[in-house]
Amino acid sequence: IIAAPIITIKNEVVGVIQLLNRGHGSFNDEDKKLLNLITSQASLAILNAHNYRKKLERKRLKAEMRELNLNVLKGIRLKEIAQNLENMFREVVTCTGALLFYFDEQSNSLIFTKDPSYSIFLSTDGCIAEAIGSQQCLNIDEETIEQIQPIVEQEIFNGIAMPLLDFPTEDCIGLLIAYNEEDGSFASDAVEVIKQFLPEIAIMLRHSLAYEELMNKLS
């Protein structure tokens, strides 16, 4: 028996090929060269198949997001948008839920849209401050989990913080936190697709905040 790993151009081992000799004799150097040639061809085939599958998956996710995004747009009130977003994240990202916050400059806090009595104070450190400062989606830390635990009223295993940036100033106007209540990871392809829709979600949040402000003035 001789065996050789299937290694991609990224130096990742994705499999192994074995040659079995059921007769008499042993493998020679030519057999080993042939095996190396086979593994190099196999690595290209596997990489192409993997890339094609990822392309199809992203295309499917984008189609789902466009359809679900229309349902989010049906709402104008903050609570409606927050609930629609939570439903969208559960379907697309297959997470437990999502929490939508808007930024309140006076208190320097993120206010929970479905219940303003809950808020997250923005300190100068921590993953929330880092996500907003770097304008990147980051995994939430234990401190953030403790802050949002009372909102969901269940144990949270992990989550991702996604800042919502206004256009064209790129000021942070809100934050989305997708979370899991059980052990599990977020599908990287789904998260990448979600990132592409964050600007649209930020626009919806800005319009909803303006509508709420107008309604409060009229009441």
C-alpha positions as CSV (number, residue, x, y, z in Angstrom):
1,I,0.0,0.0,0.0
2,I,1.2,3.5,-0.8
3,A,-0.8,6.7,0.1
4,A,-0.5,10.4,-0.6
5,P,-2.4,13.4,0.8
6,I,-4.6,15.5,-1.5
7,I,-3.3,19.0,-0.9
8,T,-4.8,22.2,-2.4
9,I,-2.9,25.2,-3.6
10,K,-3.8,26.8,-0.3
11,N,-1.8,24.0,1.4
12,E,-4.9,22.4,2.9
13,V,-5.3,18.7,3.2
14,V,-8.7,17.7,1.8
15,G,-8.3,14.0,1.4
16,V,-6.0,11.1,0.7
17,I,-5.5,8.6,-2.1
18,Q,-4.3,5.0,-1.5
19,L,-3.0,2.5,-4.1
20,L,-3.4,-1.1,-3.1
21,N,-1.3,-3.9,-4.6
22,R,-3.1,-7.3,-4.1
23,G,-0.5,-9.2,-6.2
24,H,3.2,-9.9,-5.7
25,G,5.8,-7.2,-5.8
26,S,6.2,-3.7,-4.4
27,F,5.6,-0.2,-5.7
28,N,8.5,1.6,-7.4
29,D,9.4,5.2,-7.9
30,E,7.3,5.5,-11.1
31,D,4.3,4.3,-9.2
32,K,4.9,7.0,-6.6
33,K,5.2,9.7,-9.3
34,L,2.0,8.5,-10.8
35,L,0.3,8.8,-7.4
36,N,1.5,12.3,-6.9
37,L,0.2,13.3,-10.3
38,I,-3.2,11.8,-9.5
39,T,-3.4,13.6,-6.2
40,S,-2.5,17.0,-7.8
41,Q,-5.3,16.5,-10.4
42,A,-7.7,15.4,-7.7
43,S,-6.9,18.5,-5.6
44,L,-7.8,20.8,-8.5
45,A,-11.1,18.9,-9.1
46,I,-12.1,19.0,-5.4
47,L,-11.2,22.8,-5.2
48,N,-13.3,23.6,-8.3
49,A,-16.2,21.5,-7.0
50,H,-16.0,23.3,-3.6
51,N,-15.9,26.7,-5.2
52,Y,-18.8,25.9,-7.5
53,R,-20.8,24.7,-4.5
54,K,-20.0,27.9,-2.6
55,K,-21.1,29.9,-5.6
56,L,-24.4,28.1,-5.8
57,E,-25.0,28.5,-2.1
58,R,-24.3,32.2,-2.1
59,K,-26.6,32.6,-5.1
60,R,-29.3,30.8,-3.2
61,L,-28.8,32.9,0.0
62,K,-28.9,36.1,-2.0
63,A,-32.2,35.1,-3.6
64,E,-33.6,34.3,-0.2
65,M,-32.3,37.6,1.3
66,R,-33.9,39.6,-1.5
67,E,-37.3,37.9,-0.9
68,L,-37.1,38.2,2.9
69,N,-35.9,41.8,2.6
70,L,-39.2,42.7,0.9
71,N,-40.9,41.4,4.1
72,V,-38.7,43.6,6.3
73,L,-39.6,46.6,4.1
74,K,-43.3,46.0,4.9
75,G,-42.8,47.5,8.3
76,I,-42.0,51.1,9.2
77,R,-42.3,51.0,13.0
78,L,-39.2,50.0,14.9
79,K,-40.8,47.0,16.5
80,E,-42.1,45.7,13.2
81,I,-38.7,46.0,11.5
82,A,-37.0,44.4,14.5
83,Q,-39.3,41.4,14.4
84,N,-39.1,41.1,10.6
85,L,-35.3,41.1,10.8
86,E,-35.3,38.5,13.5
87,N,-37.4,36.2,11.4
88,M,-35.1,36.8,8.4
89,F,-32.0,36.0,10.4
90,R,-33.6,32.8,11.7
91,E,-34.3,31.6,8.2
92,V,-31.1,32.7,6.4
93,V,-28.4,32.4,9.0
94,T,-30.2,29.6,10.9
95,C,-29.4,31.3,14.2
96,T,-31.7,31.5,17.3
97,G,-32.5,35.1,16.8
98,A,-31.3,38.7,16.1
99,L,-31.5,41.9,18.2
100,L,-31.8,45.3,16.7
101,F,-30.5,48.4,18.6
102,Y,-30.3,52.0,17.6
103,F,-27.7,54.5,18.9
104,D,-28.8,57.2,21.3
105,E,-26.1,60.0,21.3
106,Q,-27.3,61.7,24.5
107,S,-26.9,58.6,26.6
108,N,-24.1,57.1,24.5
109,S,-26.0,53.9,24.5
110,L,-27.5,51.3,22.2
111,I,-31.3,51.1,22.8
112,F,-33.1,47.9,22.1
113,T,-35.8,48.6,19.5
114,K,-38.4,46.2,20.8
115,D,-38.1,47.4,24.4
116,P,-36.3,50.8,25.1
117,S,-36.0,49.9,28.8
118,Y,-33.1,47.6,27.7
119,S,-29.9,49.3,26.6
120,I,-26.1,48.7,26.2
121,F,-23.8,51.5,27.4
122,L,-20.9,52.1,24.9
123,S,-17.7,51.9,26.8
124,T,-14.3,52.7,25.3
125,D,-13.3,49.0,25.2
126,G,-15.1,45.7,24.6
127,C,-16.2,44.0,21.4
128,I,-19.1,46.4,20.7
129,A,-16.8,49.4,20.8
130,E,-14.3,47.6,18.7
131,A,-16.9,46.5,16.1
132,I,-18.2,50.1,15.8
133,G,-14.7,51.6,15.7
134,S,-13.4,49.2,13.1
135,Q,-16.8,49.1,11.2
136,Q,-16.4,45.3,11.2
137,C,-18.6,42.4,12.2
138,L,-17.1,40.7,15.2
139,N,-17.9,37.8,17.6
140,I,-19.4,39.1,20.8
141,D,-17.5,38.6,24.1
142,E,-18.7,37.4,27.5
143,E,-19.4,40.9,28.7
144,T,-21.8,41.5,25.8
145,I,-23.4,38.2,26.3
146,E,-24.1,39.2,29.9
147,Q,-25.6,42.5,28.8
148,I,-28.0,41.0,26.3
149,Q,-28.9,37.9,28.4
150,P,-31.8,39.6,30.1
151,I,-33.3,40.5,26.8
152,V,-33.6,37.0,25.5
153,E,-34.1,35.5,29.0
154,Q,-32.2,32.4,28.0
155,E,-28.6,31.3,28.0
156,I,-26.6,32.6,25.0
157,F,-23.7,30.5,23.6
158,N,-22.3,32.9,21.0
159,G,-23.2,35.8,18.7
160,I,-22.0,38.3,16.1
161,A,-22.2,42.1,16.4
162,M,-22.8,43.9,13.1
163,P,-22.7,47.8,13.2
164,L,-25.2,49.7,11.0
165,L,-23.6,52.7,9.4
166,D,-25.4,55.7,8.0
167,F,-24.8,56.9,4.5
168,P,-22.8,58.9,3.4
169,T,-21.4,59.9,6.8
170,E,-20.7,56.3,7.9
171,D,-21.7,57.2,11.4
172,C,-22.9,54.3,13.5
173,I,-26.7,54.6,13.9
174,G,-27.4,51.1,15.2
175,L,-26.3,47.6,15.8
176,L,-27.5,44.1,14.9
177,I,-26.6,41.1,17.1
178,A,-27.3,37.6,15.8
179,Y,-27.0,35.0,18.5
180,N,-27.3,31.3,19.2
181,E,-28.7,29.8,22.4
182,E,-27.0,26.5,21.8
183,D,-23.6,25.3,20.8
184,G,-23.2,26.0,17.1
185,S,-21.4,28.2,14.6
186,F,-22.6,30.7,12.0
187,A,-22.3,29.6,8.4
188,S,-19.6,31.8,6.9
189,D,-21.3,32.1,3.5
190,A,-24.6,33.2,5.2
191,V,-22.8,35.9,7.2
192,E,-21.0,37.2,4.1
193,V,-24.4,37.5,2.4
194,I,-25.9,39.3,5.4
195,K,-23.0,41.8,5.4
196,Q,-24.0,42.9,1.9
197,F,-27.5,43.8,3.1
198,L,-26.3,45.8,6.2
199,P,-26.4,49.1,4.3
200,E,-30.1,48.5,3.4
201,I,-30.9,47.6,7.0
202,A,-29.2,50.8,8.1
203,I,-31.4,52.8,5.7
204,M,-34.5,51.1,7.0
205,L,-33.5,51.9,10.6
206,R,-32.9,55.6,9.8
207,H,-36.3,55.9,8.1
208,S,-38.0,54.2,11.0
209,L,-36.3,56.4,13.6
210,A,-37.4,59.5,11.6
211,Y,-41.0,58.1,11.4
212,E,-41.0,57.4,15.2
213,E,-39.7,61.0,15.9
214,L,-42.5,62.5,13.7
215,M,-45.2,60.4,15.4
216,N,-44.0,61.5,18.8
217,K,-44.1,65.1,17.7
218,L,-47.7,64.7,16.4
219,S,-48.9,62.9,19.5
